[in-house]
Amino acid sequence: MVCSYCAVIIRGLFAFFEINSMDQSSVNSTKIKKTAKKSGIINWVNRWIYLYNVTFGLYMLDWWERCLFNLLLFFLLWSCYNGSVRVGSYLLSRYLLSST
C-alpha cells in the first residue's frame, strides 16, 4: 500500500510539473513526446515497486506491516553501510597511511 502511494505521488508530481511547464505556444507533438517519456519512467518505477513487493512477499501485508518491514530493511542496510565505512576507514588509517 505504501509503495502504491509512492507511485501515486510520483504520478501526481509528473502531472503537476507537466501542467505548470506547458506554454500556449508548445506543439502537440512535443506534449506527446514528453508524456510518453514520463509514462515510460512511471511504468519503470511501477515495475520495480511491483517486483520488490513480489520478491519479498510484501503484497500480502497490511500497510503498517509493510512500513515496518521497509524501516527494518532500511536500518539494516544503513548499519551495514555505516559499519563498512568505519572498518574501511580504520583499515586505511591503520595499515596504509601509517605504514612509515
SETORDO-269260 format. One line per 5 residues: their letters; for each residue x, y, z of N, C-alpha, C, O. Coordinates in pm, 1 decimal. Layout:
N
A> X:Y:Z:X:Y:Z:X:Y:Z:X:Y:Z  ...
This chain:
100
MVCSY> 82.3:-118.5:0.0:0.0:0.0:0.0:87.1:125.4:0.0:58.6:220.9:-72.2  194.2:125.2:81.6:281.2:241.7:88.1:352.6:261.8:-44.0:367.4:374.9:-90.4  397.5:151.7:-105.6:465.5:163.9:-233.6:370.0:211.4:-341.6:410.2:285.0:-431.8  242.5:169.8:-333.6:147.5:221.1:-430.4:121.2:369.0:-405.4:94.5:443.7:-499.4  128.4:412.4:-278.6:119.1:555.3:-250.2:235.2:630.3:-314.4:216.7:740.3:-366.4
CAVII> 355.3:571.4:-311.1:470.7:634.6:-375.8:446.5:650.0:-525.6:479.2:753.5:-583.7  389.9:548.1:-587.7:361.6:555.8:-730.9:258.6:664.0:-760.1:271.1:735.9:-859.2  157.4:676.4:-675.7:55.9:779.7:-693.9:117.6:918.1:-677.7:85.8:1009.5:-753.7  204.9:933.8:-579.7:271.7:1062.0:-558.0:359.2:1097.2:-676.8:360.8:1212.2:-720.8  432.2:999.1:-729.5:518.7:1024.6:-845.5:434.5:1063.8:-965.9:469.4:1157.1:-1038.2
RGLFA> 322.6:992.7:-988.3:233.9:1029.9:-1099.5:181.1:1171.7:-1081.6:174.9:1248.4:-1177.7  142.9:1206.6:-958.6:91.8:1340.3:-933.1:195.7:1447.5:-957.2:165.0:1553.6:-1011.5  321.3:1419.5:-916.1:428.4:1516.8:-939.6:453.6:1535.7:-1088.6:471.0:1648.3:-1135.3  455.5:1424.6:-1163.9:474.4:1437.0:-1307.7:360.9:1516.9:-1371.3:384.9:1601.8:-1457.2  238.6:1490.2:-1329.5:124.7:1563.8:-1384.6:132.2:1710.8:-1346.0:102.4:1797.3:-1428.4
FFEIN> 171.4:1741.1:-1222.2:182.5:1878.7:-1176.7:285.7:1955.1:-1257.7:258.9:2066.1:-1303.4  405.1:1895.9:-1276.1:508.6:1965.8:-1349.9:475.2:1975.8:-1497.2:514.7:2071.9:-1563.2  402.8:1877.6:-1550.3:363.3:1884.2:-1690.5:264.1:1996.8:-1713.1:274.5:2068.5:-1812.6  168.2:2014.0:-1623.1:67.9:2119.8:-1637.7:132.2:2256.7:-1619.7:101.3:2349.2:-1694.9  221.4:2271.7:-1521.2:280.2:2401.7:-1493.4:388.9:2441.7:-1591.9:420.4:2560.1:-1603.7
SMDQS> 446.9:2345.7:-1662.9:555.3:2381.7:-1754.0:508.9:2399.4:-1898.8:591.2:2429.1:-1985.4  381.4:2382.3:-1927.1:332.5:2394.5:-2064.2:311.4:2540.8:-2102.3:258.7:2620.0:-2024.2  353.0:2574.2:-2222.0:324.9:2704.9:-2280.1:208.4:2691.3:-2375.9:176.4:2581.6:-2421.5  146.5:2801.8:-2405.4:39.6:2800.3:-2504.4:96.5:2779.3:-2643.6:25.6:2733.7:-2733.3  223.0:2811.9:-2662.5:283.3:2800.2:-2794.2:347.1:2664.0:-2818.5:405.0:2641.7:-2924.8
SVNST> 337.9:2573.2:-2723.3:402.4:2443.4:-2741.9:323.0:2359.3:-2841.6:201.0:2371.1:-2852.8  394.0:2276.3:-2911.8:334.4:2195.2:-3017.9:281.3:2065.5:-2956.7:336.3:2015.9:-2858.4  174.0:2010.7:-3015.1:113.5:1888.0:-2964.8:210.0:1771.0:-2968.9:207.0:1686.0:-2879.8  295.0:1764.5:-3069.6:389.4:1653.3:-3079.0:489.8:1656.4:-2964.9:532.3:1551.7:-2916.1  527.5:1776.1:-2922.4:618.7:1789.0:-2809.5:551.5:1739.6:-2682.8:614.2:1671.9:-2601.3
KIKKT> 422.8:1773.2:-2665.5:347.6:1725.9:-2549.6:338.6:1574.1:-2549.3:352.0:1511.0:-2444.5  316.1:1515.5:-2665.7:303.5:1370.0:-2675.4:436.1:1303.6:-2641.0:438.7:1202.6:-2570.6  546.9:1359.9:-2690.5:677.1:1301.9:-2660.6:709.3:1310.4:-2511.8:760.6:1214.5:-2454.1  679.3:1425.6:-2448.3:704.7:1440.9:-2305.6:618.1:1345.4:-2224.7:664.6:1284.2:-2128.5  491.9:1333.2:-2264.5:400.7:1244.2:-2193.0:444.3:1099.2:-2207.9:439.3:1022.6:-2111.7
AKKSG> 487.2:1060.9:-2327.9:532.5:923.8:-2349.5:657.9:895.0:-2267.7:672.3:786.3:-2211.7  748.4:991.9:-2261.0:871.1:972.7:-2184.1:839.4:960.0:-2035.9:894.3:873.3:-1968.0  750.9:1046.1:-1984.7:715.5:1041.3:-1843.5:638.7:915.0:-1809.4:658.7:856.5:-1703.0  551.4:873.1:-1899.0:477.4:750.0:-1871.0:571.2:630.5:-1874.1:547.7:532.5:-1803.4  676.5:636.4:-1954.1:776.2:529.6:-1953.8:850.8:523.4:-1821.8:878.2:414.8:-1770.8
IINWV> 883.8:639.3:-1766.2:951.1:644.2:-1636.2:858.0:593.9:-1527.1:899.7:519.5:-1438.3  731.5:634.8:-1534.1:634.4:589.7:-1434.3:615.0:439.0:-1443.8:606.6:371.0:-1341.5  607.9:386.5:-1565.2:594.9:241.9:-1581.6:715.7:168.7:-1526.2:701.2:62.4:-1466.0  834.6:223.9:-1545.5:956.9:162.9:-1494.1:956.0:162.0:-1341.2:990.6:61.3:-1279.4  916.3:274.5:-1280.1:908.9:281.6:-1133.2:803.7:185.6:-1080.2:827.6:114.8:-982.4
NRWIY> 687.5:182.8:-1144.3:582.0:90.4:-1101.8:626.5:-55.3:-1114.0:592.4:-138.2:-1029.6  701.7:-86.1:-1218.1:750.6:-222.4:-1236.8:846.3:-262.4:-1126.1:837.8:-374.0:-1074.8  937.7:-173.2:-1088.1:1033.5:-205.2:-981.9:965.3:-213.3:-845.9:1004.2:-294.7:-762.2  865.2:-131.1:-823.0:788.5:-141.8:-697.8:715.7:-274.8:-693.1:712.7:-340.5:-589.0  657.1:-315.0:-805.1:587.1:-443.1:-811.1:684.1:-559.2:-787.9:653.8:-650.6:-711.2
LYNVT> 799.9:-556.3:-853.1:898.4:-662.7:-834.8:948.2:-668.7:-691.2:969.3:-777.8:-638.1  967.0:-554.8:-627.9:1008.8:-550.0:-488.0:901.6:-611.6:-398.8:933.2:-690.1:-309.5  776.1:-577.0:-421.8:666.5:-632.1:-342.2:653.9:-782.9:-359.6:632.5:-854.5:-261.8  666.8:-831.9:-482.1:651.7:-974.5:-507.6:772.8:-1052.6:-457.5:757.6:-1162.3:-403.6  891.3:-997.8:-474.5:1012.0:-1068.7:-433.5:1015.3:-1090.4:-283.1:1047.8:-1199.9:-237.3
FGLYM> 982.6:-989.5:-206.8:988.1:-1000.0:-61.6:853.9:-1039.3:0.4:842.9:-1048.2:122.6  753.3:-1062.4:-81.4:623.4:-1104.5:-30.6:548.2:-995.0:42.9:467.8:-1023.8:131.6  573.0:-871.2:7.4:509.5:-758.9:76.3:366.9:-733.6:28.5:291.0:-662.3:94.1  330.8:-791.4:-84.8:197.5:-765.9:-138.9:87.4:-821.0:-48.9:-27.0:-776.6:-58.6  118.6:-915.7:37.5:15.0:-974.2:123.3:9.7:-909.9:261.3:-71.6:-950.6:344.3
LDWWE> 93.2:-811.9:287.5:96.7:-746.8:417.8:7.5:-623.8:419.8:-25.6:-567.4:315.5  -30.9:-583.1:540.2:-103.0:-457.3:556.8:-5.4:-342.1:539.5:115.8:-362.6:533.0  -59.5:-220.0:532.2:25.5:-103.6:507.8:121.9:-80.5:622.6:235.9:-40.9:598.5  80.0:-104.1:748.4:169.2:-78.9:861.6:276.1:-186.7:871.9:387.5:-158.6:916.1  244.0:-310.1:831.8:344.5:-416.3:830.9:448.5:-390.4:722.7:567.5:-415.5:741.4
RCLFN> 401.2:-339.9:609.3:493.4:-306.8:501.0:586.0:-191.7:541.0:705.0:-194.0:509.6  531.8:-91.4:610.0:615.0:19.6:659.5:718.9:-31.1:758.7:835.4:8.3:753.2  676.8:-117.6:848.5:769.4:-173.4:947.3:879.7:-252.1:879.1:996.6:-237.9:914.7  844.7:-334.8:781.8:944.8:-411.7:708.5:1041.2:-319.5:634.8:1162.2:-341.5:637.8  988.9:-216.8:569.1:1074.5:-123.9:495.2:1168.2:-48.7:589.2:1284.4:-26.0:555.4
LLLFF> 1118.8:-9.9:707.0:1205.4:55.9:804.8:1315.9:-36.8:854.6:1431.7:3.6:865.3  1279.8:-160.1:884.6:1380.7:-255.8:929.3:1485.1:-281.6:821.5:1604.5:-289.2:850.6  1440.6:-294.8:698.2:1534.0:-314.7:587.7:1623.5:-192.7:568.8:1743.2:-206.7:543.6  1566.7:-74.3:580.7:1645.5:48.0:568.0:1752.6:55.6:676.2:1868.5:84.8:646.5  1714.9:29.3:802.7:1812.9:36.2:910.6:1917.4:-73.8:900.0:2032.7:-52.3:937.5
LLWSC> 1880.6:-190.2:850.3:1977.0:-296.8:828.9:2079.6:-256.2:723.4:2200.0:-271.6:743.9  2031.6:-204.8:611.3:2122.4:-160.9:505.4:2208.0:-43.2:549.8:2325.8:-35.2:515.2  2148.5:48.9:626.9:2223.7:163.7:676.7:2334.1:119.3:772.3:2445.6:171.0:766.8  2303.3:23.8:859.8:2405.2:-21.7:954.7:2516.4:-97.7:883.7:2632.9:-86.0:921.9  2482.7:-175.4:780.9:2587.0:-243.4:702.3:2676.2:-142.1:632.3:2798.4:-156.8:632.2
YNGSV> 2617.3:-41.0:573.5:2695.6:63.2:507.1:2783.3:138.1:606.5:2901.7:160.8:581.6  2724.2:176.1:718.9:2797.4:251.5:819.9:2914.3:168.4:874.3:3024.6:220.3:891.1  2890.7:41.0:901.7:2997.2:-45.2:952.1:3108.1:-64.3:851.3:3225.7:-64.0:887.7  3072.3:-80.9:724.3:3176.0:-100.0:622.8:3258.4:26.7:602.4:3378.5:18.5:576.7  3196.3:142.4:613.4:3271.5:267.6:601.6:3366.6:283.0:720.0:3481.4:323.8:702.4
RVGSY> 3319.9:251.1:839.5:3406.0:262.8:957.7:3522.6:165.0:952.1:3636.2:202.2:981.2  3495.4:40.1:914.8:3603.1:-58.4:905.3:3699.6:-19.5:794.5:3821.1:-31.9:810.5  3646.7:27.2:683.3:3733.4:70.1:574.0:3821.7:186.6:612.4:3940.1:188.0:578.8  3766.6:284.6:682.3:3849.8:398.0:723.4:3951.3:356.6:829.3:4062.7:408.8:831.4  3914.2:263.4:917.4:4008.7:213.7:1017.3:4123.9:140.4:950.4:4240.2:164.2:982.8
LLSRY> 4091.9:51.3:857.1:4197.4:-23.3:788.1:4284.6:69.2:704.6:4405.9:49.8:696.4  4224.7:167.8:644.0:4301.6:262.9:564.2:4397.1:341.5:651.8:4514.3:356.5:617.2  4349.8:391.5:763.8:4436.8:471.2:850.6:4537.8:384.9:924.5:4648.5:431.1:952.1  4503.5:262.6:957.0:4591.5:176.2:1034.8:4703.9:118.4:950.9:4819.2:119.7:994.0  4673.5:67.7:832.4:4770.5:-7.3:755.2:4828.4:66.0:634.4:4943.3:42.4:597.2
LLSST> 4751.9:152.7:574.3:4802.2:216.7:452.5:4863.5:353.5:479.1:4967.1:386.8:421.4  4801.8:432.8:564.9:4850.9:568.2:585.3:4963.6:574.3:688.1:5049.8:661.6:678.5  4965.2:485.4:784.8:5070.1:490.7:888.5:5169.4:376.7:873.0:5214.9:319.8:972.2  5203.1:343.2:749.3:5297.3:233.7:726.1:5443.0:279.4:736.6:5533.8:198.4:718.1  5466.6:405.2:765.5:5604.4:454.6:776.0:5661.7:435.4:913.5:5776.7:471.8:938.1
